[in-house]
Structures are given as structure tokens and as C-alpha cells.
Amino acid sequence: VQLQASGGGLVQAGGSLRLSCAASGRTLSSGTVGWFRQAPGREREFVSAIRWSGGNTFYTDSVRGRFTISRDNAKMTVYLQMNSLTPEDTAVYYCAASGLRVITSNIKNVNAYNYWGQGTQVTVSS
């Protein structure tokens, strides 16, 4: 599976961005796609995930209510709509995928995902 992330940029606090993660190479119909982020000097952290089959969604507490993850089956693309952005959201955002369903208890584990896209920079100015 190849993943292509896009949509990052520079935005003022309170603004919005939509990230896209386009998948190709094989179907993810049984898998899970996640978004992670990594700020300078910090470990990569879970942001959100969606199971392709069933559409179950997951969010880390700090983004719940502000970010929305969704998928487009026909385009094999996952989106992360980010609203009410704050400087604390500044990071490189990575999309990742697992060809298999990731169980809930493992959804935030970077090691549960075996395909990774390149990162896209999100910078939120105050």
C-alpha cells in the first residue's frame, strides 16, 4: 500500500485545514487508517483513526470535537478535517494504514500500522 498525505500548511489559530490521505496499491476494505503527528522534540502521537469497514472512528482527547476523520470509498482516501486549530496542533502529520482491522485497545499504537505515508507539515500561528 502506498499512502500519499497532503493538505498541510500555515494557518492562524482558530482556522481550519483538511488533510487527505490517498491510498493505492491494494484495497484497505478490511483495514484501519490512522493519523499521527509529531512535533519537534516529541514522540509521534496518535490523533485519529477510522476503520474502513464499518466506519468506526477514534480520536485522542485533545482533538475530539475539533477534528473529524472520514473516508471516501471510491477515492480510497481518508480525510482529517481540523477546525479550531491551536498552536499546540503544530506538527508533522502522518497517515498510516493497517491492512487488517486494528483492535480498539491497539488503535493508538504506532506499531499496529504497517504502512506509512510521508508527513505533511501543519503550522498554526498564534
N, C-alpha and C positions, 0 to 999 in steps of 0.2 A: 504494500500500500504506500502510495506517495501522498503526502499531505502538503498543501500549499496554503499558508496563512497570509492574510492581507488585511488592510483596513486600519492599521495603526496610524498614529500621527500626534500632532501637538494640539492640545485643546485647553481652554481655560477651565478653571474649577467651576463646576455646575453644568458643564457641557456634556455632550454625548458623542460616542463613537460606536460604530458597528464593525466588529471583526468577522472575517469569513475564514472558513477552513474548508478548502475543496479537496475531496478525496478522489483518488484514481488508482487503478491497478487491480483492485478486487472489490467485491461487494463488502459492505460493512453491515449487512442486514441483520446479522446476529451479534454485532459488536457494540462497543461503547466508545464515544468520543468525548474527550475532556479538554478543558482549557486550564493551563497552569501559567503562573507568572513568576518572574524572578527579578527582584530589584538588586541594585549593586550592593555587594557585600552580604546578601541574604540568600538563604536556600530557596530552591524552587518550591512554590506552594500551589496547592490546589485552588482553583477558582470555581469551576463549574463542570458538570458533565451531563451527558444525555445518552440514554440507551436508545439505539436505533430502532429496535423492535419494542414497541410499547410507548416510547417517548418519555419514560421516567426521567425527571430532571433532578439535579442535585446542585447545591450551592454552598460555598463557605459562608459563615455567618456575616462576615464583613461586607459581602456584596448582595446578600439576599434582599430583595425588594428594590434593588437598583439595577441589577443585571438580569438579563433574560436570555437563556440559551434555547435555540430552536434548530430544526433541521428541515432541509428540503430534499425529499427522497429523489426526485427526478434529477436534481443537480448534484446529488451526493455531496452536499455542502452543509456544514454546521455554522450557525451564526451565534455571535455573542453580542447582544445589544447592551451597551453600557451607558447608563444615564446617571446624572448627578455625580459626575466624576469629581474626585478629590485628589490632591497631590499625593496622597498615600496610595493611590492606584497606579502611580507611575512605575513602570516595569517593562521588561520584555515579556510579551505574552506568547505562549507556545500552545499549539493544538497537538493533541496526541490521540491515538486510537488503539483500541484492542480489537482483534478480530473476533473475540469471544465476549460474551456478557461478563462484565465485571460485577462481582457481588457487592452489595451495599457497603459492607464493612471494609472493603478494599478500595472503594471508589476514589479516595483521596491519595492513594499510594502511587507514586510515580512509577514504581516497578510493575504495576498492573497493566501498563500501557507499553506495547512493543513497537509502535510506530510513532515517530515524532516529525513534526514539520519544523521549518526554520522559524525563528521568532519574528515577531513584529513589535516595534517599539511603540509604547504608549507613554506620552509625556503630558502630565496635567500641571499647568502653571497656576500659581495662586494669585 
